[in-house]
Amino acid sequence: MKNKLKVLREERGISQEELARKLGVTRQTIIAIEKGKYDPSLRLAFKISKFFGKPIEEIFKW
């Protein structure tokens, strides 16, 4: 799955560590999602969507 997580995170000027802390996951999880090596759970995808104020479909492309 492709995603815009890295772009959105960089636009906000926050580190992977900071985003991970705010979402309640590890930095390794954020790295894996950004590289497309890990698909987040639906619950985590909703947390990411809420954090960035964007629809899930705009962040993740199946």
Residue frames as a rotation matrix with the C-alpha (Angstrom) as fourth column:
MET 1
0.582 0.813 0.000 0.00
0.813 -0.582 0.000 0.00
0.000 0.000 -1.000 0.00
LYS 2
-0.425 -0.665 0.614 1.30
0.629 -0.705 -0.328 3.44
0.651 0.246 0.718 -0.90
ASN 3
0.514 0.605 -0.608 0.90
0.857 -0.392 0.335 6.31
-0.036 -0.693 -0.720 1.50
LYS 4
0.296 -0.324 0.899 1.67
0.242 -0.885 -0.398 9.99
0.924 0.335 -0.183 2.06
LEU 5
0.831 0.102 -0.547 2.67
0.548 0.024 0.836 9.64
0.098 -0.995 -0.036 5.70
LYS 6
-0.111 -0.967 -0.229 6.24
0.953 -0.169 0.253 10.84
-0.283 -0.190 0.940 5.25
VAL 7
-0.514 -0.025 0.858 5.15
0.539 -0.787 0.300 13.86
0.667 0.617 0.418 3.21
LEU 8
0.517 0.801 0.301 2.48
0.195 -0.452 0.870 14.83
0.833 -0.392 -0.390 5.73
ARG 9
0.672 -0.335 -0.661 4.85
0.729 0.142 0.669 14.35
-0.130 -0.932 0.340 8.65
GLU 10
-0.410 -0.907 0.099 7.55
0.905 -0.391 0.167 16.47
-0.112 0.158 0.981 7.03
GLU 11
-0.185 0.442 0.877 5.03
0.395 -0.784 0.479 19.19
0.900 0.435 -0.030 6.15
ARG 12
0.846 0.532 -0.014 4.22
0.181 -0.263 0.948 19.41
0.501 -0.805 -0.319 9.87
GLY 13
0.127 -0.906 0.404 7.92
-0.539 -0.405 -0.738 19.46
0.832 -0.125 -0.540 10.72
ILE 14
0.542 0.077 0.837 7.73
-0.808 0.322 0.493 16.57
-0.232 -0.943 0.237 13.17
SER 15
-0.542 -0.827 -0.148 10.12
-0.840 0.538 0.068 13.68
0.024 0.161 -0.987 13.59
GLN 16
-0.173 0.416 -0.893 9.25
-0.239 0.862 0.448 10.03
0.956 0.291 -0.050 13.25
GLU 17
-0.773 -0.200 -0.602 9.81
0.492 0.410 -0.768 9.66
0.400 -0.890 -0.219 16.99
GLU 18
-0.887 0.459 -0.055 7.40
-0.335 -0.721 -0.607 12.50
-0.318 -0.520 0.793 17.81
LEU 19
-0.221 0.832 -0.508 4.70
-0.870 0.067 0.488 11.14
0.440 0.550 0.710 15.49
ALA 20
-0.359 0.025 -0.933 5.14
0.123 0.992 -0.021 7.66
0.925 -0.122 -0.359 16.95
ARG 21
-0.950 -0.038 -0.310 4.75
0.312 -0.077 -0.947 9.02
0.012 -0.996 0.085 20.49
LYS 22
-0.679 0.724 -0.122 1.59
-0.686 -0.684 -0.247 10.94
-0.262 -0.084 0.961 19.57
LEU 23
0.020 0.690 -0.724 0.06
-0.812 0.433 0.391 7.86
0.584 0.580 0.569 17.92
GLY 24
0.400 0.118 0.909 1.12
-0.818 0.494 0.295 5.44
-0.415 -0.861 0.294 20.63
VAL 25
0.985 -0.169 0.026 3.35
0.160 0.857 -0.489 3.28
0.060 0.486 0.872 18.42
THR 26
0.306 -0.946 -0.105 7.10
0.489 0.062 0.870 2.76
-0.817 -0.317 0.482 18.00
ARG 27
0.111 -0.393 -0.913 9.35
-0.655 -0.720 0.231 4.72
-0.747 0.572 -0.337 15.68
GLN 28
-0.848 -0.452 0.278 10.01
-0.145 0.701 0.698 1.45
-0.510 0.551 -0.660 13.86
THR 29
-0.115 0.898 0.425 6.29
0.732 0.366 -0.575 1.23
-0.671 0.245 -0.700 13.07
ILE 30
0.609 0.302 -0.734 6.33
-0.127 -0.876 -0.466 4.71
-0.783 0.377 -0.494 11.53
ILE 31
-0.365 -0.828 -0.425 9.46
-0.678 -0.077 0.731 3.85
-0.638 0.555 -0.533 9.50
ALA 32
-0.788 0.072 0.612 7.87
0.304 0.909 0.285 0.63
-0.536 0.411 -0.738 8.21
ILE 33
0.310 0.949 0.060 4.61
0.614 -0.152 -0.774 2.40
-0.725 0.277 -0.630 7.25
GLU 34
0.437 -0.186 -0.880 6.48
-0.464 -0.885 -0.043 5.20
-0.771 0.428 -0.473 5.47
LYS 35
-0.611 -0.757 -0.230 8.52
-0.628 0.287 0.724 2.65
-0.482 0.587 -0.651 3.48
GLY 36
0.151 0.779 -0.609 5.39
-0.963 0.254 0.086 0.70
0.221 0.574 0.788 2.56
LYS 37
-0.652 -0.485 -0.584 6.64
-0.346 0.875 -0.340 -2.40
0.675 -0.020 -0.737 4.38
TYR 38
-0.850 0.411 -0.330 3.83
0.505 0.452 -0.735 -2.44
-0.153 -0.791 -0.592 6.92
ASP 39
-0.378 0.820 0.431 0.13
0.113 -0.421 0.900 -1.77
0.919 0.388 0.066 6.52
PRO 40
-0.891 0.039 0.453 -1.32
-0.439 -0.335 -0.834 -0.15
0.119 -0.941 0.315 9.63
SER 41
-0.661 0.746 -0.085 -4.33
0.721 0.599 -0.348 -1.64
-0.209 -0.291 -0.934 11.36
LEU 42
-0.034 0.745 0.666 -7.62
0.672 -0.476 0.567 0.07
0.739 0.467 -0.485 10.66
ARG 43
0.736 0.292 -0.611 -7.50
0.674 -0.403 0.619 1.54
-0.065 -0.867 -0.494 14.16
LEU 44
-0.133 -0.876 -0.463 -4.04
0.611 -0.440 0.658 3.04
-0.780 -0.195 0.594 13.57
ALA 45
-0.627 -0.039 0.778 -5.05
0.741 -0.336 0.581 4.29
0.239 0.941 0.240 10.11
PHE 46
0.454 0.859 0.236 -7.96
0.665 -0.503 0.553 6.17
0.593 -0.094 -0.799 11.74
LYS 47
0.552 -0.341 -0.761 -5.60
0.622 -0.440 0.648 7.64
-0.556 -0.831 -0.031 14.37
ILE 48
-0.569 -0.808 0.152 -3.27
0.669 -0.347 0.657 8.85
-0.478 0.476 0.738 11.61
SER 49
-0.299 0.573 0.763 -6.22
0.755 -0.347 0.557 10.27
0.584 0.742 -0.328 9.67
LYS 50
0.739 0.616 -0.275 -7.48
0.638 -0.506 0.580 12.14
0.218 -0.604 -0.767 12.74
PHE 51
0.176 -0.765 -0.620 -4.01
0.678 -0.362 0.639 13.44
-0.714 -0.533 0.455 13.64
PHE 52
-0.809 -0.567 0.154 -3.48
0.475 -0.477 0.740 14.96
-0.346 0.672 0.655 10.19
GLY 53
-0.209 0.823 -0.527 -7.13
-0.156 -0.561 -0.813 15.98
-0.965 -0.088 0.246 9.70
LYS 54
-0.461 0.016 -0.887 -7.39
-0.886 -0.063 0.460 14.19
-0.048 0.998 0.043 6.37
PRO 55
0.679 0.732 0.052 -9.55
-0.721 0.678 -0.142 11.33
-0.140 0.059 0.988 5.10
ILE 56
0.242 -0.572 0.783 -7.91
-0.123 0.783 0.610 7.90
-0.962 -0.244 0.119 5.19
GLU 57
0.672 0.112 0.732 -8.29
0.635 0.423 -0.647 7.65
-0.382 0.899 0.213 1.41
GLU 58
0.926 -0.348 0.147 -6.15
-0.219 -0.811 -0.542 10.74
0.308 0.470 -0.828 0.99
ILE 59
0.323 -0.834 0.448 -3.32
-0.877 -0.085 0.473 9.30
-0.356 -0.546 -0.758 3.09
PHE 60
-0.438 -0.429 0.790 -3.38
-0.227 0.903 0.365 5.64
-0.870 -0.020 -0.493 2.04
LYS 61
0.119 0.404 -0.907 -3.76
-0.990 -0.024 -0.140 4.27
-0.079 0.914 0.397 -1.49
TRP 62
0.131 -0.004 0.991 -4.62
-0.245 0.969 0.036 0.62
-0.961 -0.247 0.126 -1.96
